[in-house]
Amino acid sequence: MTPDVSIIIPCKNEINNIKWTLDSILNSKNKLSFEVIVIDDGSTDGCCDFIGKNDYKDVKVIRTEGVGMSTGRNLGAKEAKGEYLFFCDAHVLVPDYWLDKLVKTLEENDAHAITPTIKIIGMESRGYGGTWNEKLEFTWLGQPEKEVTEIPFIAACAMGVKKDAFDAIDGFRNHFKVYGMEDQEICLKFWLYGYKVLIDSSVEVEHLYQIKHNYEITSFNIIHNF
């Protein structure tokens, strides 16, 4: 059976996180059907070795060698069968019916990309999408007055898009190095193509804030992407 939603998770050296992330997603209640695709981008800690076995036998793994977040997500999207693509980090917790609610909001508002509220695990800090400051640096927005509203940028740690719109704008930029700016760039493309970007703040996904990444990111990578 063709799934309604494809959940795509780029993963690199997430041995302490990917399992509980998958448990949260796979055990979440949703009326919509979904598949899960993990992109193991050259992990050296064996974090994805359990995927495809036992309770995780239906999770698909795409193994790459350091292609970076943008290209990894694009590869997952090429394999996706769902009408909707949901991109998640390998360290998130999701609530029941999150897919149902976000897809319903997309359809009711004739929108093309959406984010939930992002809550930092272990803290009360929340982000409601973002914008740019005068230096073109990403800045989190505060809680909106309306539960559903249009915003400039949504963070790729938990974002949903219609696959036809994703394909129309040619997805994420493959020229980006390793990590950084890919979520802002794709939202900018959505806006330039006349598509609508939303937040539904009634849905809350928890995200593990990591001070240090599990793999090397150089200043060159960040400057190049910026």
C-alpha positions as a printed Julia matrix, in Angstrom:
226×3 Matrix{Float64}:
  0.0    0.0    0.0
  1.3    3.45  -0.92
  1.85   5.55   2.23
  0.29   8.97   2.66
  3.43  10.42   4.23
  7.16   9.76   3.87
  9.25  10.69   6.94
 12.88  11.35   5.99
 15.58  11.43   8.67
 19.21  12.36   7.86
 21.49  10.72  10.4
 25.21  10.83  11.15
 26.8    9.5   14.34
 23.55   9.64  16.33
 24.08   6.43  18.32
 22.56   7.96  21.45
 19.52   9.41  19.7
 18.27   7.7   16.55
 16.65   4.73  18.3
 14.46   6.78  20.63
 13.6    9.08  17.75
 12.42   6.11  15.66
 10.54   4.67  18.64
  8.69   7.97  19.08
  7.79   8.2   15.38
  6.86   4.54  14.87
  4.74   4.41  18.04
  2.92   7.67  17.39
 -0.78   7.31  16.6
 -1.86   8.65  13.21
 -4.74   7.92  10.87
 -2.51   8.69   7.9
 -0.17   5.89   6.85
  3.53   6.61   6.71
  6.91   5.18   5.79
 10.24   6.06   7.4
 13.46   6.56   5.45
 16.78   7.08   7.25
 19.81   8.44   5.4
 22.91   7.1    7.15
 25.46   9.62   5.89
 28.75   7.87   6.58
 28.23   7.25  10.31
 31.26   5.76  12.06
 29.54   4.8   15.32
 27.26   2.06  13.98
 24.18   4.05  14.97
 22.0    2.68  12.16
 23.07  -0.97  12.27
 19.87  -2.02  14.06
 17.6   -0.53  11.39
 15.99  -3.07   9.1
 15.84  -5.71  11.84
 13.15  -6.79  14.32
 10.84  -3.87  15.22
 12.63  -1.67  12.67
 12.45  -4.04   9.7
 10.12  -1.72   7.78
 12.4    1.31   8.14
 14.38   1.9    4.96
 18.05   2.9    5.12
 19.94   4.77   2.41
 23.68   4.67   3.04
 25.79   7.55   1.78
 29.32   8.77   2.42
 29.35  12.34   3.63
 26.96  13.93   1.13
 25.62  16.37   3.72
 22.18  17.25   5.01
 20.74  18.81   1.85
 21.77  16.1   -0.59
 20.83  13.41   1.93
 17.33  14.79   2.27
 17.0   15.01  -1.51
 18.04  11.37  -1.87
 15.41  10.39   0.68
 12.8   12.4   -1.2
 13.63  10.58  -4.45
 12.87   7.26  -2.76
  9.75   8.56  -1.02
  6.34   7.26  -2.07
  4.17   9.57   0.03
  2.22  12.58  -1.17
  3.69  14.52   1.76
  7.32  14.64   2.87
  8.22  15.22   6.5
 11.87  15.94   7.24
 12.99  15.34  10.84
 16.28  15.4   12.69
 17.54  12.19  14.27
 16.83  13.56  17.75
 13.14  14.47  18.03
 10.06  13.35  19.94
  6.68  13.58  18.24
  3.13  13.6   19.68
  0.19  11.46  18.62
 -1.66  12.61  15.48
  1.06  15.1   14.57
  1.0   14.04  10.92
 -2.79  14.11  10.73
 -3.0   17.6   12.21
 -0.21  19.14  10.12
 -1.43  17.65   6.85
 -4.99  18.8    7.63
 -3.69  22.33   8.26
 -1.77  22.27   4.97
 -4.86  21.27   3.03
 -7.33  23.58   4.79
 -5.05  26.57   4.13
 -3.99  25.65   0.6
 -0.37  25.77   1.82
  2.73  23.87   0.73
  5.14  23.77   3.69
  4.53  23.63   7.44
  6.24  23.41  10.8
  5.0   22.64  14.31
  6.14  24.44  17.42
  9.69  23.3   18.25
 10.27  22.71  21.98
 13.76  22.12  23.31
 13.9   18.81  25.2
 14.46  19.36  28.91
 13.7   23.08  28.7
 10.7   25.35  28.33
 12.19  27.15  25.34
 10.09  27.06  22.17
 10.58  28.3   18.63
  7.77  29.19  16.26
  9.6   29.35  12.97
 12.06  32.07  12.15
 13.06  35.14  10.19
 16.27  37.0    9.3
 17.78  39.86  11.26
 19.61  42.75   9.59
 22.68  40.5    9.13
 20.63  37.78   7.42
 21.06  35.58  10.48
 18.27  33.18  11.44
 16.25  34.4   14.43
 13.47  32.42  16.11
 10.02  33.93  16.19
  7.88  34.18  19.32
  4.48  32.56  19.76
  2.09  33.82  17.07
 -1.27  35.38  17.89
 -3.04  32.8   15.73
 -2.41  29.05  15.94
 -1.98  28.89  12.18
 -0.16  31.69  10.41
  2.26  32.33   7.57
  5.92  32.74   8.52
  9.17  33.36   6.6
 11.18  30.29   7.59
 10.63  26.88   9.13
 13.4   24.79  10.66
 14.27  21.49   8.96
 14.45  19.7   12.32
 10.71  19.11  11.78
  9.14  20.34   8.57
  6.45  19.01   6.26
  6.04  19.77   2.55
  3.82  18.68  -0.3
  5.9   16.46  -2.55
  4.67  18.05  -5.76
  5.73  21.5   -4.52
  9.07  20.1   -3.3
  9.72  18.62  -6.73
  8.64  21.81  -8.51
 11.32  23.87  -6.73
 13.93  21.11  -7.17
 14.19  20.37  -3.45
 17.1   21.37  -1.27
 20.26  22.81  -2.79
 22.72  19.98  -3.48
 25.69  22.37  -3.54
 25.44  23.05   0.18
 28.32  21.63   2.23
 27.69  19.32   5.18
 25.18  21.38   7.2
 23.61  24.81   7.48
 21.2   27.22   5.76
 19.33  24.53   3.81
 16.02  25.13   5.58
 16.17  28.89   5.03
 17.1   28.47   1.38
 14.26  26.09   0.61
 11.72  28.35   2.34
 12.99  31.31   0.32
 12.44  29.22  -2.82
  8.92  28.34  -1.71
  8.09  32.03  -1.33
  9.7   33.0   -4.64
  7.68  30.32  -6.43
  4.47  31.67  -4.88
  3.97  28.86  -2.38
  2.73  29.3    1.18
  4.76  28.49   4.34
  2.91  27.99   7.64
  3.27  27.21  11.3
  0.63  25.28  13.21
  1.57  26.13  16.79
 -1.04  23.73  18.22
  1.3   20.83  17.33
  4.52  20.56  19.33
  7.57  18.48  18.42
 10.43  18.21  20.91
 13.97  18.64  19.64
 17.25  17.85  21.37
 19.45  20.92  21.28
 23.05  19.85  20.79
 25.81  22.33  21.6
 28.32  20.28  19.61
 27.66  18.31  16.46
 28.48  14.62  16.18
 30.63  15.23  13.11
 33.0   17.91  11.87
 31.57  21.12  10.49
 34.17  23.67   9.41
 33.83  27.44   9.21
 34.28  27.01   5.45
 31.15  24.86   5.3
 29.08  27.48   7.12
 30.45  30.44   5.13
 30.0   28.57   1.84
 26.37  27.81   2.59
 25.69  31.32   3.87
